[in-house]
Amino acid sequence: MNTEKRNLVLDLHRIGALKFGEFKLKSGARSPFYIDLRSIISYPEIIKNIVGLLKAELADKQFDVITGIPYTALPLAAQVSVEMNVPLVYQRKEAKAYGTGKLIEGHFEKGQTCLIIDDLITTGESKFEAAEGMVQAGLKVKDFVCLIDRSYNGAEILKTKGYDLQSIITVEDMLTVLGEEGKLDDDLAQKVREFVGTPVEKPQLSFNQRMRSTESPMTLKLMETMLRKQSNLVLSLDVEGVNDFFDILEKTGPEIFMVKTHVDILEEFRGDFVPRLKALAEKHDFIIFEDRKFADIGSTVRKQFRSGEFKISEWAEYVTVHMIAGEAILDGLFGDLDVPRAGFLLARMSAKGNLISENYTRQVLDIGKRRQDCVAGYIGHGANIDDIQRFKAKIPQNQLLLMPGVNLDTKGDGLGQQYLSVEDAIAGGADAIIVGRGIVASDDPAAQAKRYREAAWNAFKAKIN
């Protein structure tokens, strides 16, 4: 190891960027060490050393522009850009709501190659997200350079997608230097080695294992119904006429495990609507799910859910919830109810140009993880199989992912709706698909519902087997 790398390890330890002890990670795991490089921006001499090491690593690589993954790596990439006279670009966390509305800032030409710098690699997730953003903008990505590799098999993970990873220092480098300098005892160093040598990915549970790990009776009910009916099809029954509503539901009921209603679009809500709906649900063994998309403060949504003309809480076992108002909306909806009810949180949308950001999605998932007592799962869309897989990996395995925007015959509707194939949705990790117009607008809803159920269930069986 050269002097510059050795000095970097010692400097990072000196400023507290490398910590040893016991730390709870975001995943919930307990780690014997923790790396926090955000403070390095306040140490110019350390930055100079890092930039020198990065320049040496980049000397034999071919690229046209350079970027750093926000936030820690971005100032490093900016300094490298200046010293190597290579244009800098960067990806915004969210597209601007005014002006050009660009997501990638900086000047570049489509087809150019972008090299990506980051501070750490643990699982590779942020690297894939960064590369995807650059590729969507028309750039090519081949190489990643990280300051510290603390992963179990980060290079191998990136290689599966055709990316090469080079790292300046590894965890073993750090342990060696700190051990030789008497700054880390052998027992703690061995704990770190054992921790890093264990895969961070949680093993994929079978569907039956997921059911056994589910403590929420409301989530368990959904899983049991899916298996009992051999269906993971949710019918989005968005029609205005009451007669059409029940005619379609009678024909499709045998194929679905849940119906998603929009009761407020019905032209006439009569007193016999709820008894008829409940009777069909019992006859065909499906669950009632009202797509109300509650999105107000707790006291207001409580009234919307329990009062008014519809009295939704009396007949809909599940509802959709936007988390824009914060976690208290869940207490407003489900607190002090006489009957068990649960929600699905809107984590992503399939409408083109929707304003849900990746940061918002993460916060929604964090709330849902904490509130599994009343959150059965999430509504979310994905651009492709890889995108869905990354999204699903963030969801606890004892909660469900329902995916809208699925169609067997079309790619879009001309009104901003984007469609995925049934096979791609399930292969990516969707537990169930939500289908509306593909069934409702057909000449034979019963036949179409059967077609969708068979396609989705066959894909689901192939995945869980």
C-alpha angles and dihedrals in degrees: 000000000000124000095255093057092045091051090048092056092049093046093050090051091047094055093045097251089125112053130180129197126066123327133173110228127211088258090059093250121132114239129193090215140032132200120204114171098170093101095058091089088075093059111071095184091055090048090052091053093047093049090050091052092047092050091052091050092049096047096098098037126101118225140137102207135016134215140180126215108245133284118007098023097045097078089046091053090047091055092046089049092056096045095045094039092234121140117256124221128174139191118237119227087233132012115257113264091215139035113020095349090219123169096196115054123204136048120291141142123238111258095033120128120247123201115208125214123196135172100228141010120206109146103353093239096122090047092058091048092050093048092048091054092051093046092050088054090055101262127126121232125200110142136052124186119194129189094218129018108205095157132116094228107347096146092052092049092052091045090061088068095043098262127132120218127201122180130198096214136004133212088257089056090054094048092049095050096043091045093051090049092050093244097118129041122228096245094055091044090055091051089053091050091051092048094050090045091060119085112250093208113103113233114257110251123218116246090256090051090050089052092051091050093051112104095179113092090204093056091043090053090058093049093047092049092051092054095042093052094033087228134121094176121122114194114216099208101192103162129134102216119078093213091051089048095057095037091057093041092052091052097044100035095095091058102047133070094199138019120213111209134194099200095176093065094059112113091219127022106194129186093253094056097091096045090049091048093049091047092054091046090055093043095052098029100239134137127243116234120178114207094211094141095211110209111160137093118296098259092050098047090048089061093042091052100043107025142039126061097315103044088198097184090065095063112012113079093189133032137181120249133196110210096209090112093053135244095310089076088074091057090048092052105037106020117113095000119159092216130045114261135163141189141228112218120224101235099158135007132217095215113109113247095017115160099231107122129203089249091054090049091054091052091049091052091048091055092046092052090054094046104048088138089077105012114083095178147296143290110225142153131207135203094224143340095285092049092050092048092054090048094047092049088065093055121087110251092234091063128070135241116213115192126207125189095061121142135162096208113029142045098212146345102233090247098086099278113134119202134209128196117257091241094052092048093052095039089054092054110272110149093200138008127227113217126181123152093024086070107019096050095047125102090237111035093175093056092044092049090052090048092052094043093052094046093047096042094047090051090047093050091049090052098047091045 
